[in-house]
Amino acid sequence: MDCVLKLDRLPEKKPFIEGIRRAPRRDSVLSEHDMEIALKNALRYIPEKFHKELAPEFMEELKTRGRIYGYRFRPEGRLWGKPIDCYEGKCIEGKAFQVMIDNNLDFEVALYPYELVTYGETGQVCQNWMQYLLIKQYLKELTNAQTLVIESGHPLGVFRSHENAPRVILTNGLMVGLFDNPADFNRAAAMGVANYGQMTAGGWMYIGPQGIVHGTFNTLLNAGRLKLGIPKDKDLAGRLFVSAGLGGMSGAQGKAAEIAGAAAIIAEVDYSRIETRYQQGWVSKVSDDLKTCVEWAQEAQKEGKPLAIAYHGNVVDLLHYLINNNIHVDLLSDQTSCHAVYEGGYCPVGISFAERTRLLAEDHEAFKAAVNASLKQHIAAIDELSRRGTYFFDYGNSFLKAVYDAGVTSICKNGENEKDGFVYPSYVEDILGPQLFDYGYGPFRWVCLSGKPEDLDKTDAAAMDCIDPTRRYQDRDNWVWVRDAKKNKMVVGTQARILYQDAMGRLKIALRFNEMVRNGEIGPVMLGRDHHDTGGTDSPFRETSNIKDGSNIMADMATQCFAGNAARGMSLIALHNGGGVGVGKSINGGFGMVLDGSERVDRILSSAMPWDTMGGVARRAWARNENAIETCLAYNRDNEGTDCITIPHIADDALVHATVLNALKD
Ligand SMILES: NC(=O)c1ccc[n+]([C@@H]2O[C@H](COP(=O)([O-])OP(=O)(O)OC[C@H]3O[C@@H](n4cnc5c(N)ncnc54)[C@H](O)[C@@H]3O)[C@@H](O)[C@H]2O)c1
C-alpha cells in the first residue's frame, strides 16, 4: 500500500465549467508565518519535484479563495455516485464509501462542488483535492482487517484492526476548548488543518435535499397540529408558511410544504438556487414581484391547494411587504445559513447577491456591519408578525444566536445573554424534540448501492411492511411518507430514501434489508442517518434544545454515541464540531453501515442500531422528558436481561421551589 499520493506527473489545469456555483472567498486572517505553514501543509501531499511549479499556484488560491483547494487535482468532468460495481476495492465498505463521497461531490448534488462543499455554505467532504485522491487511493486498498483514519479530511493512514471494527473512523473540526471559536477555526482551516464537516457532508452520508424533506415535513405538520389546532388526520391546506433559503437543506422547504398541503413563499437571493429547485420540481412558481407571489399564495389557500412559491429577493423585504399589506402568515421560519452568518451564509437586506459576494471579498468589516443591521430589521419584522398571531420558530440554523450576536439582547429569555435560551423556540424545543426525538424517531436513511431504481422500490415496499401504522400517529405519518415517497419524486443523486423511524423500527428495517441482500433480492445497501437525530448530536440551540436539566451544554451524549457505535462495529463512524449551527456550538456524529447480507452484519445491527438511538432517548429520559421516560420504561420491559436504562425520580416542583426560596431567605 502506498503511503503517499501516487503521482507520476502533475495533472493539467482545467477550466471551471460555466454555471457551476463557486464558493465565495473564505475569511482567513493569516500572518506571514501562518501563510508559510499553509503552503508547506498543502505541498506535503505532493512530491518535492513539483513544488516549484505548484507553490505559486497554491499561494494564489490562498490569496484569492482564502483556502488552498488544489483545484488542478480534481478529476476531470462530473463526479457522481456510480453503482458500487464501478469502483475498485478489496472490501465492500471501501467501494461503498467511494459511492458516498462521489455523490457528495456531484455537480447536481453539491452546493460548491469545486470547493468540495456539499451543503450548508461551508460543509465540506474534505479540505482539498489532494486529500480526496489520497482517501480514494486508501479506500481502494483497504481490507476488512484494517481501519482508515480521517482527521479533518486528512487521511492519517490505515491501521490494522479486525473484521468487526469500523472500516473508517473520521472526525472533523474538533478543537481544543480554548480555541473552539470561529476565528481560530478559520485560521486553522486556512492553514489546511481543520475541515468543517457540517453533518453528512464530512460524514459522507448526504442524500441530496431529500434527506431533510421528511424532517421539514414533520416539523411543519406538527407545528400545525400543535400551534394551529389542526387535527392529527388533516394537513396544512389553506395555511401560509413563509421562510427563506432554497439552498442545500433549505431547498427542502418548498417540497415539504407542498407535501404537507400548505401554500408557501420562500425567499431566496441567489437566482441559481431557485433555478435548480424549479428544474427539480421542488418549487412550483417563481417571481421577483412580491404582489404576484402573495396573490398566487392566497389563491392556493382559498382553493386549499398546496403551492410552493420562490420569491427571488431578500426575506426582510418579503416580511416588510407582508406586514405593510396585512397578510396573515400562519407559520414563519428562516433557513438562511446563519451558522456561517459572516462568511456569506446570510445576505444583508438592501444589497444584491452579487454585491454581497463582492463586499465579502473586499471589505469584511463592512459586510459584517450590513449583516448585523439586516438581522435587526429581520427580527423586528418577526416580532411584529408574532404580535399579529404568526407562529415563528428557529429552524436550527442559529438564526436567533446570530440575532443575539448582532446585539439584540431583547430576544434572550433572561434579557441579558443566551444562557437561558431565547424568547422564540427552536423547532426542536417545541416540535421535533417532544414529538419525535424523545420517542427515538429520527432521520434513518439508506442508499441502494447498486444504483438501481427497482432496488429502491423494493426497499420502500419492505420498509412499509415493517411499520404498524396503527401504533402511534408518528408511525402512521411515516407509513404514509414511505408509501408516497416515489410519487413525490425526491431522489437527487444516488437511489436513496429518508424515513423517520424509532430505535426498534430502524432495527427491524435494517435486518429485513440485510436479509433481502442475502437472498439476492437487492444489491448491497448503505444504512445511515443524519446527525440531526435523537442521540448523535449535542447542540443546545438545536437538537438538545428541549433538554432542560442543565446538561444541554454537555457533549457527552454525542461522544458516547460515536464510541458506542465504534465498539459495536458500524462500518463508518463520524464525530464533528459545529454541525448545522456553527463552530463551538455543537458536537455531532453519524454513522454508515454497509449491508452485505452476512450474518456478521445481522449481529452488528442487533446491538448497534438500538444503541445508536436509545443512548439518546436514555439521556432525554434522564433529563426528565416525559415521552422519553415512557419510551425507556417500555424499552426496559421489552429488553429485560440485555439492556437496562436508568429512570429518574421526579421531584415535586412546589417542594423544590419552596426549599430553594427558604434557603435563599436564610
Ligand atoms: N432544520 C434543519 O433540519 C436543518 C438541517 C440542516 C441544516 N440546517 C441549517 O439551515 C441552514 C441552511 O442550510 P442549507 O444547506 O440550505 O444552506 P445553504 O447555504 O445552501 O442555503 C441557504 C440559502 O439562503 C439564502 N439566503 C441567505 N440570506 C438570505 C436572505 N437574506 N434572504 C433570502 N435568501 C437568503 C442563500 O442564498 C442560500 O441559498 C444552515 O444554517 C443549516 O445548518 C437546518
PDBQT file of the ligand as one rigid body, heavy atoms in Angstrom, charges set to zero:
ROOT
HETATM    1  N1  LIG A 701     -33.707  22.498  10.084  1.00  0.00    +0.000 N 
HETATM    2  C1  LIG A 701     -32.934  21.543   9.731  1.00  0.00    +0.000 C 
HETATM    3  O1  LIG A 701     -33.287  20.407   9.822  1.00  0.00    +0.000 OA
HETATM    4  C2  LIG A 701     -31.625  21.860   9.186  1.00  0.00    +0.000 A 
HETATM    5  C3  LIG A 701     -30.894  20.841   8.671  1.00  0.00    +0.000 A 
HETATM    6  C4  LIG A 701     -29.708  21.129   8.104  1.00  0.00    +0.000 A 
HETATM    7  C5  LIG A 701     -29.269  22.412   8.074  1.00  0.00    +0.000 A 
HETATM    8  N2  LIG A 701     -29.963  23.396   8.649  1.00  0.00    +0.000 N 
HETATM    9  C6  LIG A 701     -29.437  24.754   8.681  1.00  0.00    +0.000 C 
HETATM   10  O2  LIG A 701     -30.174  25.547   7.774  1.00  0.00    +0.000 OA
HETATM   11  C7  LIG A 701     -29.297  26.479   7.187  1.00  0.00    +0.000 C 
HETATM   12  C8  LIG A 701     -29.394  26.388   5.697  1.00  0.00    +0.000 C 
HETATM   13  O3  LIG A 701     -28.793  25.194   5.215  1.00  0.00    +0.000 OA
HETATM   14  P1  LIG A 701     -28.559  24.994   3.658  1.00  0.00    +0.000 P 
HETATM   15  O4  LIG A 701     -27.856  23.709   3.499  1.00  0.00    +0.000 OA
HETATM   16  O5  LIG A 701     -29.808  25.198   2.945  1.00  0.00    +0.000 OA
HETATM   17  O6  LIG A 701     -27.558  26.209   3.378  1.00  0.00    +0.000 OA
HETATM   18  P2  LIG A 701     -27.334  26.981   2.026  1.00  0.00    +0.000 P 
HETATM   19  O7  LIG A 701     -26.266  27.946   2.330  1.00  0.00    +0.000 OA
HETATM   20  O8  LIG A 701     -27.177  26.015   0.930  1.00  0.00    +0.000 OA
HETATM   21  O9  LIG A 701     -28.723  27.756   1.769  1.00  0.00    +0.000 OA
HETATM   22  C9  LIG A 701     -29.113  28.938   2.426  1.00  0.00    +0.000 C 
HETATM   23  C10 LIG A 701     -29.749  29.840   1.383  1.00  0.00    +0.000 C 
HETATM   24  O10 LIG A 701     -30.208  31.044   1.978  1.00  0.00    +0.000 OA
HETATM   25  C11 LIG A 701     -30.082  32.083   1.003  1.00  0.00    +0.000 C 
HETATM   26  N3  LIG A 701     -30.102  33.365   1.692  1.00  0.00    +0.000 N 
HETATM   27  C12 LIG A 701     -29.145  33.881   2.508  1.00  0.00    +0.000 A 
HETATM   28  N4  LIG A 701     -29.538  35.053   3.005  1.00  0.00    +0.000 NA
HETATM   29  C13 LIG A 701     -30.766  35.305   2.503  1.00  0.00    +0.000 A 
HETATM   30  C14 LIG A 701     -31.686  36.355   2.686  1.00  0.00    +0.000 A 
HETATM   31  N5  LIG A 701     -31.433  37.374   3.499  1.00  0.00    +0.000 N 
HETATM   32  N6  LIG A 701     -32.884  36.290   2.022  1.00  0.00    +0.000 NA
HETATM   33  C15 LIG A 701     -33.172  35.238   1.205  1.00  0.00    +0.000 A 
HETATM   34  N7  LIG A 701     -32.318  34.220   0.995  1.00  0.00    +0.000 NA
HETATM   35  C16 LIG A 701     -31.136  34.238   1.662  1.00  0.00    +0.000 A 
HETATM   36  C17 LIG A 701     -28.753  31.780   0.342  1.00  0.00    +0.000 C 
HETATM   37  O11 LIG A 701     -28.625  32.374  -0.915  1.00  0.00    +0.000 OA
HETATM   38  C18 LIG A 701     -28.770  30.258   0.298  1.00  0.00    +0.000 C 
HETATM   39  O12 LIG A 701     -29.226  29.756  -0.941  1.00  0.00    +0.000 OA
HETATM   40  C19 LIG A 701     -27.911  26.175   7.720  1.00  0.00    +0.000 C 
HETATM   41  O13 LIG A 701     -27.602  27.026   8.799  1.00  0.00    +0.000 OA
HETATM   42  C20 LIG A 701     -28.025  24.782   8.160  1.00  0.00    +0.000 C 
HETATM   43  O14 LIG A 701     -27.113  24.446   9.164  1.00  0.00    +0.000 OA
HETATM   44  C21 LIG A 701     -31.139  23.149   9.185  1.00  0.00    +0.000 A 
ENDROOT
TORSDOF 0
